[in-house]
Amino acid sequence: MNLRDILYFVIALIIAIILTQVFIWMLPIVILIIVTVIAYYFLKNWFDEKRYQY
């Protein structure tokens, strides 16, 4: 391994650590958005069914 390969490896490692930290930080937000979308569609369908029953 020459110096350039070591430099590329260190840069790739830093990028991987940054992406992992961003993913861990964004994970609760992504889960919250998914739960919100599921609840929105569930409530929308439920209210539509209630409205058309009359």
C-alpha positions, 0 to 999 in steps of 0.5 A: 500500500502506498500513501495514496491508498492509505489516504483514500482509505482514511477519507472513505472511513471518515465519510462512512463515520459521518454518514453513520452519524447522520443516519443515527441522528435522522432515524427517529425523524424518519420513523416519526414521518412514517408513523405520521403518514400511516396514521394519516391514511388510516384516519382518512380512510376511516373518516371517508367510510364513516361519511359514506355510511349515512 
